[in-house]
Amino acid sequence: LVRGWYGLENLSLIAGTVGAAPIQNIGAYGVELKDCFVSLSAMCIKTGSMREFSLAECAFGYRDSVFKNALKNQYIITAVRFSLSKVARVNVQYGDIAQELLSKGITQASPRQVAQAVIAIRQRKLPDPTQIGNTGSFFKNPVVALAQFETLKAQYPHIVAYPQAQGMKLAAGWLIEQAGWKGQSLGQAGVYEKQALVLVNRGGVTGAEVVNLAQAIQKSVLDKFGVSLEIEVNVV
């Protein structure tokens, strides 16, 4: 933004490194890394040789890539190339951004204003990693068939969902909150009180406690809604 290159402003304040971003195909507020991605360079861990990966070769999906599947733990990404624009084309289709901008009296937002809105939303909803250890978003937003969504909508009129090419994407945080987990803990692993999609460290948490909490949440959501939650992160 400082240099007038636009396209990634909706990803502002996502924690992590540029090299790790393609592994997850990080995304937020209607934009994913793949939308501006050109190619990357990666080193084979086994041989030390370098390889270039095109957009197609990365096999990007929803919080997914070839590096989480067929090539998992085989490469270290050393460089990422993006195609950005000098022309501002803001994306404010997600309600949270539009509401944040309207609250400040902004109707025609610039990319910088969109980035500032995203940062404000994230700071308000998500824990500061310097203050409390957390996983970030731990579960993917599940996509269900339209028929299943209509059934859920009839039972839960306020269910949060977004249209997709093949059904409806449900807000995992909403499902977890409705299942009663927001602010709750198992051992030292907890669900953040301001955003149920985020798991936090209450103090000295173990990996086993995080997994146990995640599995308990998955079971609760499946029992209540008939929806399976998939873990977004890599569990090692």
N, C-alpha and C positions, 0 to 999 in steps of 0.2 A: 504493500500500500504506500509506503514511504516513497517508492520509486515510480508509483503510478501503474503498477501491474496488478490486474484484478482477476478474481476467479475463485480464490481460496478464503475469502473473508468470513464465510460461514463456519469455517473450521478453526476460527480464532480460539486460543487458550486451551486447545486439546493438549493434554500432557503427553510427553514422549519425544521421540526424535524423528527427524525426517526419514532416516533409514528404516525405522521400524514401521512407518506409516503404511507402506504398500502391503506389508504382511497382513494387516488387518483390513486394508482398504478403508481407512478411517472415514467417518462421515458424520455430519451433524446438520440439522436444520435444512434438509433438502439438497445437500451437496455431498458428494463423495470424492475421495482422492482421484478415482479413475476418471472423473469428469474433466480433469485438467492434466492427466498423466500422458506422457509420451513414451518414456522408456526408463530403464534403470540398469546400473552395473552391479554385479554381484560376484563375490569370490567363493569358489567351491571350497568348503571346509576340508574336504578329503584330499584334494589335489593342489589347492592354492591357485588354481587357474581362474582367470576372469571370464565372465560371460555377460553378454548383453541380453536383456529381456524386453521384448516389445509389449505393447498393451495387450495384444491377443495372447501372448505367451504367459502373461501373468494370471490369466484366467480369473479376473476379478469378479467377485460376487458380493452379496450383502455381508459385510464384515468378513470377507473370505478372499483367498487367493491361492495360487498354486503352492505358495510357501507355507500354507497351513495344511496342505494335503500331500500331493505326490512328492513335493520337494521339501517337506518339513524337516527342519534341522540340518539341511544340506548346504545352505548358502548364507553368506553374510552380505547384506546390501551395503554398498559403499557410496553410491551416488544415485540420485533420482532427478529426472528431467521432466519439467512441466511446460505446458503450453498455456501461457497466461495472455490476457488481453489488455490493450491500452484503452479500450472502450469500456466504460462502466456499464455492466448489465447486472443489476442487483437481483438477488433471489430472496424474496420475503414471503414465500408461499406458506411457511410454517407460522401458525397463529401467534406463537410466543414472540416472534420477532416483530410482527406487525403491531401487536399490542404494546410491546416495549417502545417502539418508535412513536406510536400514537400518544403514548403517555408523556412523551417529550414534545408533542406538537409537530412531529416530523411526518409529512405525507409523501414527500419525494426524497427518499433517502439516497445518500451517496454511499459508495462501498465502505468508506471509513466509518460512517454512521452505522451501517449494518454490522461491521466488526465490533464497534463499541457496544451495540445492543446485545450481540451474542456474548461478549465478555461479561456484561452486566448480568445477563440471565444466568450464565454459568457460575459466576461468583455467588449469586444469590441462592442457587439450587444445589450446588455441588460443594463438597468439603475441600478445604485448602489442604493439599498434600503436605505442606510444611507444618500444619497444625495437627492433622490426624491422618494416619496411614489409611489408604483406601484403594480399592480395585478399579475405580472408575466404573463405567457401565459394565456390569458383569454378565448380563443376559441379552440375547438378541430379541428384538421385537418380532414376535411370531407372525407369520402370514397364514391366514386361514381362508378357506373357500368362502365365497359370498353367501352360500346357503348356511354355513355354520355361523357366519357373522350375523346373519338375519335372526337366527335362533337366539344367539347371545344378546343381540340388541333388544329383542322382545322381552328378555328376562332382566337385562341390565341396560335400561335406556340411556344411561350416561357413559356407557363404555367409550373409551377413546380409541379411534381407529383412523387410518388413512388409506384411501384407495390405491390399489396396486394393479399392475397389468394382469396378475393372476389371483385376484382376491382382495382381501383387506389386511393391512398391517395393523396389528393391535399394539397398543402401548404396554410393554412389559411392566413398566413401573406402576401403571394403573392396576394391572392384574395383581401384582405382588401386594400393593397397598390394600386392595379390596380383600385379599386373602388374609389380611391382618398382620402382615410382617413389618410394616413401616415402623422404624424405631425399636424393633425387637432384636434380641440377641440369643445366640446359642454359644455358651462358653464366652470366649473373648471376641468372637466374630459377630458383627452386628449389621443391621440394615439401617442405612443413614436416615435420620428422622426427617430430612427435607426432600429426599429423592430416593424412593424405594428400589430403584434400579442399581444403586451403589452399595457395595458391601464395605464395611469399615473395620478397622482394628481397634477394639476397645482397650487393648493393652496386652502385649505379649501373645498375640494370637498365633496359632499354629496353622500350617497348611491343612491339616486334617480337619480342624474346626471350620475353616472356610468351606471346604468341600462338604462337610456335614450340613452346614447351614444352607448351602446352595441346593443340595439334594432335598432338604426338608421343604424349601421354597418351591422347588419343582413339583414335588408331590402335592403340596397344598393347592397350587394353581391348577394342576391336572385334575385333582379331585373336585375342585369348585367349578371350573370352567370347561374342563375337557380339552384344555390346550397345553401342549408340551412346550416348555421353555428350553431353549438351547443355550448353553454357556458360550459367551462371546470370546472369552480369553483362552489362551493355551494353558492347560494344566500340566505341569511337569513334575 
